């Protein structure tokens, strides 16, 4: 009887860990920056990058050829309706353009870039 209870307990633990992993989502999109853009202070030169948002870590990473060039904390902001397509938002102009957020196609929320310092 004790062995059966242990097996049930282990099965419940494994199931609960798997469900937590299922809720953590990573979204990825290829983005082309037509001009240099700052991501929390780190300058990302114009070009094609992989932009990834990790829901569990609350972090956006921007990578080129598999190498992370910028990383920033991010938060979620609810939308009224689902987004039709991927969008990124910036603020400023010229050398002072900063990434302030992204929205993934089909998402019911915006990802807002935080004010913490970016790292390489």
C-alpha positions as CSV (number, residue, x, y, z in Angstrom):
1,X,0.0,0.0,0.0
2,X,2.8,2.4,0.9
3,X,4.5,1.8,-2.5
4,X,1.2,2.6,-4.3
5,X,0.9,5.9,-2.5
6,X,4.5,6.8,-3.3
7,X,3.9,6.0,-7.0
8,X,0.8,8.2,-7.0
9,X,2.6,11.0,-5.3
10,X,5.5,10.9,-7.8
11,X,3.0,10.8,-10.7
12,X,1.3,13.9,-9.3
13,X,4.6,15.7,-8.9
14,X,5.7,14.9,-12.4
15,X,2.3,16.0,-13.8
16,X,2.3,19.3,-11.9
17,X,5.9,20.1,-13.1
18,X,4.9,19.3,-16.7
19,X,1.9,21.6,-16.5
20,X,4.0,24.5,-15.2
21,X,6.4,24.0,-18.2
22,X,3.5,24.0,-20.6
23,X,2.3,27.4,-19.4
24,X,5.7,29.0,-19.8
25,X,5.9,30.2,-23.4
26,X,8.7,31.4,-25.6
27,X,7.7,33.4,-28.7
28,X,10.1,34.1,-31.5
29,X,10.0,36.3,-34.6
30,X,12.5,37.3,-37.2
31,X,12.7,41.1,-37.4
32,X,14.5,43.5,-39.7
33,X,15.7,46.8,-38.2
34,X,16.0,49.3,-41.0
35,X,18.1,51.6,-38.7
36,X,20.2,51.2,-35.6
37,X,18.0,50.8,-32.5
38,X,18.7,50.8,-28.7
39,X,17.5,48.1,-26.5
40,X,17.8,49.5,-23.0
41,X,21.0,51.2,-23.8
42,X,22.6,48.6,-26.0
43,X,22.9,49.6,-29.7
44,X,21.6,47.0,-32.1
45,X,22.9,47.8,-35.6
46,X,20.5,47.7,-38.5
47,X,19.9,44.2,-40.0
48,X,18.0,41.0,-39.5
49,X,17.7,39.5,-36.0
50,X,15.8,36.8,-34.1
51,X,13.7,38.4,-31.4
52,X,12.6,36.1,-28.6
53,X,10.4,36.7,-25.6
54,X,10.6,34.2,-22.8
55,X,7.4,34.5,-20.7
56,X,8.9,32.6,-17.7
57,X,12.0,34.8,-17.5
58,X,10.1,38.0,-18.4
59,X,12.9,38.8,-20.9
60,X,13.4,39.8,-24.5
61,X,16.5,38.7,-26.3
62,X,17.8,39.8,-29.7
63,X,20.2,37.5,-31.4
64,X,22.0,37.4,-34.8
65,X,23.5,34.1,-36.0
66,X,22.7,32.4,-32.7
67,X,24.6,35.0,-30.6
68,X,22.7,37.2,-28.2
69,X,23.4,40.9,-28.9
70,X,20.9,42.5,-26.5
71,X,18.8,41.4,-23.6
72,X,16.1,43.3,-21.7
73,X,13.5,42.8,-19.0
74,X,9.9,43.0,-20.3
75,X,6.4,43.0,-19.0
76,X,3.0,42.1,-20.4
77,X,0.3,44.6,-21.1
78,X,-3.2,43.4,-22.0
79,X,-4.8,44.3,-25.4
80,X,-8.4,44.8,-26.2
81,X,-8.2,42.3,-29.1
82,X,-5.8,39.9,-30.6
83,X,-3.0,41.3,-32.9
84,X,-3.4,40.5,-36.6
85,X,0.4,40.6,-37.2
86,X,3.8,41.0,-35.5
87,X,4.7,44.6,-34.7
88,X,7.5,46.3,-32.9
89,X,7.3,49.8,-31.5
90,X,10.1,52.3,-31.1
91,X,10.4,55.8,-29.7
92,X,12.7,58.6,-30.8
93,X,14.6,59.1,-34.0
94,X,18.1,58.8,-35.4
95,X,20.7,57.6,-32.9
96,X,18.2,58.0,-30.2
97,X,15.6,55.4,-31.4
98,X,14.7,52.9,-28.7
99,X,12.7,49.7,-28.8
100,X,9.8,50.1,-26.4
101,X,7.7,47.0,-27.2
102,X,6.6,44.2,-29.5
103,X,3.3,42.4,-30.2
104,X,3.3,38.9,-31.6
105,X,0.6,37.9,-34.2
106,X,-2.4,36.3,-32.5
107,X,-1.4,37.6,-29.1
108,X,-3.9,39.3,-26.7
109,X,-1.1,41.2,-25.0
110,X,1.8,43.5,-25.8
111,X,5.3,42.9,-24.6
112,X,6.7,46.1,-23.1
113,X,10.4,46.5,-22.8
114,X,11.4,47.5,-19.2
115,X,13.8,50.2,-18.0
116,X,16.5,47.9,-16.7
117,X,19.9,48.0,-18.3
118,X,20.4,45.7,-21.3
119,X,23.3,43.3,-21.2
120,X,25.4,41.5,-23.9
